[in-house]
Amino acid sequence: MDELIVSLCLICHWTYPEACRFVNETPIKKVRTFIKELQYQKSMEDYRIASNAALIIATWANAQKKGNHYQVKDFIGQPPQRQDTPDNLKAAIEKANIKLPED
């Protein structure tokens, strides 16, 4: 439980009492789902930043040697993938008319 509270404080920039209140008032499955989504969003943000740096490196590397054609994925790999959402959660999301961001 403390890990969830610390994660909320770090990711959402909440104070300890705010995170405790959220965890206490929300069912634990929803809190864990919320944390997973926040972690995915953070990893996507980090990937975008790394992608910009990798683009610069790929451009520089391509300018140094003719014949090689480096791409961003050669330096940072594939973007993070969202873990599969369970079917019951997908149904609840659709019922509530919530749209998840596209991958």
TIGUGU-171121 format. One record per residue: residue number from 1; residue in one letter; y negated, x, z of N, C-alpha, C in turn. Coordinates in Angstrom, 1 decimal, m for minus. Each point is the difference from the previous one (the first is absolute). Layout:
BEGIN
+-----+------+--------+--------+--------+--------+--------+--------+--------+--------+--------+
! seq ! type !     nY !     nX !     nZ !    caY !    caX !    caZ !     cY !     cX !     cZ !
+-----+------+--------+--------+--------+--------+--------+--------+--------+--------+--------+
! NUM !    A !      Y !      X !      Z !      Y !      X !      Z !      Y !      X !      Z !
...
+-----+------+--------+--------+--------+--------+--------+--------+--------+--------+--------+
***
This chain:
BEGIN
+-----+------+--------+--------+--------+--------+--------+--------+--------+--------+--------+
! seq ! type !     nY !     nX !     nZ !    caY !    caX !    caZ !     cY !     cX !     cZ !
+-----+------+--------+--------+--------+--------+--------+--------+--------+--------+--------+
!   1 !    M !    1.2 !    0.8 !    0.0 !   m1.2 !   m0.8 !    0.0 !   m1.3 !    0.9 !    0.0 !
!   2 !    D !    0.1 !    1.1 !    0.7 !   m1.2 !    0.9 !    0.1 !   m0.3 !    0.6 !   m1.4 !
!   3 !    E !    1.1 !    0.2 !   m0.8 !   m0.2 !    0.6 !   m1.3 !   m0.8 !   m1.0 !   m0.9 !
!   4 !    L !    0.3 !   m1.3 !    0.1 !   m0.7 !   m1.0 !   m0.8 !   m1.5 !    0.0 !    0.4 !
!   5 !    I !   m0.2 !    0.0 !    1.3 !   m1.4 !    0.0 !    0.5 !   m0.8 !    1.2 !   m0.5 !
!   6 !    V !    0.6 !    1.2 !    0.1 !   m0.6 !    1.2 !   m0.4 !   m0.2 !   m0.1 !   m1.6 !
!   7 !    S !    0.9 !   m0.4 !   m0.7 !   m0.1 !   m0.2 !   m1.5 !   m1.2 !   m0.9 !   m0.3 !
!   8 !    L !   m0.1 !   m1.1 !    0.7 !   m1.1 !   m0.9 !   m0.3 !   m1.3 !    0.6 !    0.4 !
!   9 !    C !   m0.1 !    0.8 !    1.1 !   m1.2 !    0.6 !    0.3 !   m0.4 !    1.0 !   m1.0 !
!  10 !    L !    0.9 !    0.8 !   m0.5 !   m0.3 !    1.0 !   m1.0 !   m0.3 !   m0.6 !   m1.4 !
!  11 !    I !    0.8 !   m0.9 !   m0.4 !   m0.2 !   m0.5 !   m1.4 !   m1.2 !   m1.0 !   m0.1 !
!  12 !    C !   m0.1 !   m0.9 !    1.0 !   m1.1 !   m1.0 !    0.0 !   m1.2 !    0.4 !    0.7 !
!  13 !    H !    0.0 !    1.2 !    0.6 !   m1.2 !    0.4 !    0.8 !   m0.3 !   m1.0 !    1.1 !
!  14 !    W !    1.0 !   m0.6 !    0.6 !   m0.2 !   m0.9 !    1.1 !    0.1 !    0.7 !    1.3 !
!  15 !    T !   m0.7 !   m0.5 !    1.0 !    0.2 !    0.5 !    1.4 !    1.3 !   m0.4 !    0.5 !
!  16 !    Y !    0.4 !    0.7 !    1.1 !    1.3 !   m0.3 !    0.6 !    0.1 !   m1.4 !    0.4 !
!  17 !    P !   m1.0 !   m0.6 !    0.7 !    0.1 !   m1.4 !    0.4 !    0.1 !   m1.0 !   m1.2 !
!  18 !    E !   m0.7 !    0.3 !   m1.1 !    0.1 !   m0.8 !   m1.2 !    1.4 !    0.0 !   m0.6 !
!  19 !    A !    0.6 !    1.2 !    0.0 !    1.4 !    0.1 !   m0.6 !    1.0 !   m0.7 !    0.9 !
!  20 !    C !   m0.2 !    0.2 !    1.4 !    0.9 !   m0.7 !    0.9 !   m0.1 !   m1.5 !   m0.1 !
!  21 !    R !   m1.2 !   m0.5 !   m0.2 !   m0.1 !   m1.4 !   m0.1 !    0.7 !   m0.6 !   m1.3 !
!  22 !    F !   m0.2 !    0.8 !   m1.1 !    0.6 !   m0.4 !   m1.2 !    1.5 !    0.0 !    0.1 !
!  23 !    V !    0.6 !    1.0 !    0.6 !    1.5 !    0.1 !    0.2 !    0.5 !   m1.0 !    0.9 !
!  24 !    N !   m0.8 !   m0.3 !    1.1 !    0.5 !   m1.1 !    0.9 !   m0.1 !   m1.4 !   m0.6 !
!  25 !    E !   m0.9 !   m0.2 !   m0.8 !   m0.2 !   m1.4 !   m0.6 !    0.7 !   m0.2 !   m1.3 !
!  26 !    T !    0.6 !    1.0 !   m0.6 !    0.7 !   m0.2 !   m1.3 !    1.5 !    0.3 !    0.2 !
!  27 !    P !    0.8 !   m0.8 !   m0.7 !    1.5 !    0.3 !    0.1 !    0.2 !    1.4 !   m0.5 !
!  28 !    I !    1.0 !    0.6 !    0.6 !    0.3 !    1.5 !   m0.3 !    0.4 !    0.2 !   m1.4 !
!  29 !    K !    0.7 !   m0.9 !   m0.6 !    0.4 !    0.2 !   m1.5 !   m1.3 !    0.0 !   m0.8 !
!  30 !    K !   m1.0 !   m0.9 !    0.3 !   m1.2 !    0.0 !   m0.8 !   m0.8 !    1.3 !    0.2 !
!  31 !    V !    0.0 !    0.5 !    1.2 !   m0.7 !    1.3 !    0.3 !    0.7 !    1.1 !   m0.7 !
!  32 !    R !    1.3 !    0.1 !    0.0 !    0.7 !    1.0 !   m0.8 !   m0.3 !   m0.1 !   m1.5 !
!  33 !    T !    0.0 !   m1.2 !   m0.5 !   m0.3 !   m0.2 !   m1.4 !   m1.4 !    0.5 !   m0.3 !
!  34 !    F !   m0.9 !   m0.4 !    0.8 !   m1.4 !    0.4 !   m0.1 !   m0.2 !    1.5 !    0.0 !
!  35 !    I !    0.7 !    0.7 !    0.9 !    0.0 !    1.4 !    0.1 !    0.5 !    0.7 !   m1.3 !
!  36 !    K !    1.2 !   m0.6 !   m0.5 !    0.6 !    0.6 !   m1.2 !   m1.0 !   m0.1 !   m1.2 !
!  37 !    E !   m0.6 !   m1.2 !   m0.1 !   m1.0 !   m0.2 !   m1.1 !   m1.2 !    1.0 !    0.2 !
!  38 !    L !   m0.5 !    0.1 !    1.2 !   m1.1 !    1.0 !    0.2 !    0.4 !    1.4 !   m0.4 !
!  39 !    Q !    1.2 !    0.4 !    0.4 !    0.5 !    1.3 !   m0.3 !    0.1 !    0.2 !   m1.5 !
!  40 !    Y !    0.5 !   m1.0 !   m0.7 !    0.1 !    0.0 !   m1.5 !   m1.4 !    0.2 !   m0.6 !
!  41 !    Q !   m0.9 !   m0.8 !    0.5 !   m1.4 !    0.0 !   m0.6 !   m0.6 !    1.4 !    0.3 !
!  42 !    K !    0.3 !    0.6 !    1.1 !   m0.6 !    1.3 !    0.4 !    0.7 !    1.1 !   m0.9 !
!  43 !    S !    1.3 !   m0.2 !   m0.3 !    0.7 !    1.0 !   m0.8 !   m0.5 !   m0.1 !   m1.5 !
!  44 !    M !   m0.4 !   m1.2 !   m0.4 !   m0.5 !   m0.2 !   m1.4 !   m1.4 !    0.6 !   m0.1 !
!  45 !    E !   m0.8 !   m0.1 !    1.1 !   m1.3 !    0.6 !    0.0 !    0.1 !    1.5 !    0.0 !
!  46 !    D !    0.9 !    0.6 !    0.8 !    0.2 !    1.4 !    0.0 !    0.5 !    0.5 !   m1.4 !
!  47 !    Y !    0.9 !   m0.8 !   m0.6 !    0.5 !    0.4 !   m1.4 !   m1.1 !    0.0 !   m1.0 !
!  48 !    R !   m1.0 !   m1.0 !    0.1 !   m1.1 !    0.0 !   m1.0 !   m0.8 !    1.3 !    0.2 !
!  49 !    I !   m0.3 !    0.4 !    1.2 !   m0.7 !    1.2 !    0.3 !    0.7 !    1.2 !   m0.6 !
!  50 !    A !    1.3 !    0.1 !    0.3 !    0.8 !    1.1 !   m0.4 !    0.1 !    0.0 !   m1.6 !
!  51 !    S !    0.0 !   m1.2 !   m0.6 !    0.1 !   m0.1 !   m1.4 !   m1.3 !    0.6 !   m0.7 !
!  52 !    N !   m1.1 !   m0.3 !    0.6 !   m1.3 !    0.6 !   m0.5 !    0.1 !    1.5 !    0.0 !
!  53 !    A !    0.4 !    0.6 !    1.2 !    0.1 !    1.5 !    0.1 !    1.1 !    0.5 !   m1.0 !
!  54 !    A !    1.1 !   m0.7 !   m0.2 !    1.0 !    0.4 !   m0.9 !   m0.5 !    0.0 !   m1.5 !
!  55 !    L !   m0.8 !   m1.0 !   m0.3 !   m0.6 !   m0.1 !   m1.3 !   m0.8 !    1.2 !   m0.3 !
!  56 !    I !   m0.8 !    0.5 !    0.9 !   m0.8 !    1.2 !   m0.1 !    0.9 !    1.2 !   m0.2 !
!  57 !    I !    1.0 !    0.1 !    0.8 !    0.9 !    1.1 !   m0.1 !    0.8 !    0.0 !   m1.4 !
!  58 !    A !    0.4 !   m1.2 !   m0.4 !    0.7 !   m0.1 !   m1.3 !   m0.9 !    0.4 !   m1.1 !
!  59 !    T !   m1.3 !   m0.4 !    0.0 !   m0.9 !    0.3 !   m1.0 !   m0.3 !    1.5 !   m0.1 !
!  60 !    W !   m0.1 !    0.6 !    1.2 !   m0.2 !    1.5 !    0.1 !    1.2 !    0.7 !   m0.6 !
!  61 !    A !    1.2 !   m0.4 !    0.5 !    1.2 !    0.6 !   m0.5 !    0.2 !   m0.1 !   m1.5 !
!  62 !    N !   m0.3 !   m1.1 !   m0.5 !    0.1 !   m0.2 !   m1.5 !   m1.0 !    0.8 !   m0.7 !
!  63 !    A !   m1.1 !    0.3 !    0.5 !   m1.0 !    0.8 !   m0.6 !    0.4 !    1.5 !    0.0 !
!  64 !    Q !    0.8 !    0.4 !    1.0 !    0.3 !    1.4 !    0.2 !    1.1 !    0.5 !   m1.0 !
!  65 !    K !    1.0 !   m0.9 !   m0.3 !    1.1 !    0.4 !   m0.8 !    0.1 !   m1.1 !   m1.1 !
!  66 !    K !    0.0 !    0.5 !   m1.2 !    0.2 !   m1.0 !   m1.2 !    1.5 !   m0.2 !   m0.1 !
!  67 !    G !    0.3 !   m1.2 !   m0.4 !    1.4 !   m0.4 !   m0.1 !    0.6 !   m0.8 !    1.1 !
!  68 !    N !   m0.5 !    0.3 !    1.2 !    0.5 !   m0.8 !    1.2 !   m0.9 !   m1.2 !    0.1 !
!  69 !    H !    0.6 !   m1.1 !    0.3 !   m0.8 !   m1.2 !    0.2 !    0.4 !   m0.6 !    1.3 !
!  70 !    Y !   m0.7 !    0.3 !    1.1 !    0.2 !   m0.5 !    1.3 !   m0.6 !   m1.4 !    0.2 !
!  71 !    Q !    0.6 !   m0.8 !    0.8 !   m0.5 !   m1.3 !    0.3 !   m0.1 !   m0.1 !    1.5 !
!  72 !    V !   m0.7 !   m1.0 !    0.5 !   m0.2 !   m0.2 !    1.4 !    1.3 !   m0.1 !    0.8 !
!  73 !    K !    1.0 !   m0.7 !   m0.6 !    1.2 !   m0.2 !    0.7 !    0.8 !    1.3 !    0.2 !
!  74 !    D !   m0.3 !    1.1 !   m0.8 !    0.6 !    1.3 !    0.1 !   m0.4 !    0.6 !    1.3 !
!  75 !    F !   m1.1 !   m0.4 !    0.6 !   m0.5 !    0.7 !    1.2 !    0.2 !   m0.9 !    1.2 !
!  76 !    I !    0.0 !   m1.3 !   m0.1 !    0.1 !   m0.8 !    1.2 !    1.1 !   m1.0 !    0.0 !
!  77 !    G !    0.7 !   m0.1 !   m1.1 !    1.1 !   m1.0 !   m0.1 !   m0.4 !   m1.4 !   m0.2 !
!  78 !    Q !    0.9 !   m0.9 !    0.3 !   m0.2 !   m1.4 !   m0.2 !   m0.8 !   m0.6 !    1.2 !
!  79 !    P !   m0.8 !   m1.1 !   m0.3 !   m0.7 !   m0.7 !    1.1 !    1.0 !   m0.6 !    1.0 !
!  80 !    P !   m0.5 !   m0.3 !    1.2 !    0.9 !   m0.6 !    1.0 !    0.4 !   m1.4 !   m0.4 !
!  81 !    Q !    1.2 !   m0.4 !    0.4 !    0.5 !   m1.3 !   m0.4 !    0.0 !   m0.9 !    1.3 !
!  82 !    R !   m0.4 !   m1.3 !   m0.2 !    0.1 !   m0.9 !    1.1 !    1.5 !   m0.4 !    0.3 !
!  83 !    Q !    0.3 !    0.0 !    1.2 !    1.4 !   m0.4 !    0.4 !    0.2 !   m1.5 !   m0.4 !
!  84 !    D !    1.2 !   m0.3 !   m0.4 !    0.3 !   m1.4 !   m0.4 !   m0.3 !   m0.9 !    1.1 !
!  85 !    T !   m0.7 !   m1.1 !   m0.3 !   m0.3 !   m1.1 !    0.9 !    1.2 !   m0.9 !    0.1 !
!  86 !    P !    0.5 !   m0.3 !    1.2 !    1.1 !   m0.9 !    0.2 !   m0.3 !   m1.4 !   m0.6 !
!  87 !    D !    1.0 !   m0.6 !   m0.5 !   m0.1 !   m1.3 !   m0.7 !   m0.7 !   m1.1 !    0.9 !
!  88 !    N !    0.3 !    0.0 !    1.3 !   m0.6 !   m1.0 !    0.8 !   m1.5 !    0.3 !    0.2 !
!  89 !    L !   m0.3 !    1.3 !    0.0 !   m1.5 !    0.3 !    0.1 !   m0.7 !   m0.3 !   m1.3 !
!  90 !    K !    0.7 !    0.2 !   m1.1 !   m0.6 !   m0.3 !   m1.3 !   m0.3 !   m1.5 !   m0.1 !
!  91 !    A !    0.9 !   m0.8 !    0.5 !   m0.1 !   m1.5 !    0.0 !   m1.2 !   m0.4 !    0.9 !
!  92 !    A !   m0.1 !    0.6 !    1.1 !   m1.1 !   m0.3 !    0.9 !   m1.4 !    0.4 !   m0.6 !
!  93 !    I !    0.0 !    1.2 !   m0.7 !   m1.2 !    0.4 !   m0.6 !   m0.4 !   m0.9 !   m1.1 !
!  94 !    E !    0.9 !   m0.5 !   m0.8 !   m0.3 !   m0.9 !   m1.1 !   m0.5 !   m1.3 !    0.6 !
!  95 !    K !    0.7 !   m0.5 !    1.0 !   m0.4 !   m1.3 !    0.6 !   m1.4 !    0.1 !    0.6 !
!  96 !    A !   m0.4 !    1.1 !    0.5 !   m1.4 !    0.2 !    0.6 !   m1.0 !    0.3 !   m1.1 !
!  97 !    N !    0.4 !    0.1 !   m1.3 !   m0.9 !    0.3 !   m1.1 !   m0.6 !    1.4 !    0.2 !
!  98 !    I !    0.7 !    1.0 !    0.4 !   m0.5 !    1.3 !    0.2 !    0.4 !    0.8 !   m1.2 !
!  99 !    K !   m0.9 !    0.8 !   m0.6 !    0.3 !    0.9 !   m1.1 !    0.1 !    1.4 !    0.5 !
! 100 !    L !    1.1 !    0.6 !   m0.2 !    0.2 !    1.5 !    0.3 !   m0.7 !    0.8 !   m1.2 !
! 101 !    P !   m0.5 !    1.1 !    0.4 !   m0.6 !    0.8 !   m1.1 !    1.1 !    0.5 !   m1.0 !
! 102 !    E !   m0.3 !    0.1 !   m1.2 !    1.0 !    0.5 !   m1.0 !    0.2 !    1.5 !    0.2 !
! 103 !    D !    1.2 !    0.4 !   m0.3 !    0.4 !    1.4 !    0.1 !   m0.6 !    0.8 !   m1.2 !
+-----+------+--------+--------+--------+--------+--------+--------+--------+--------+--------+
***
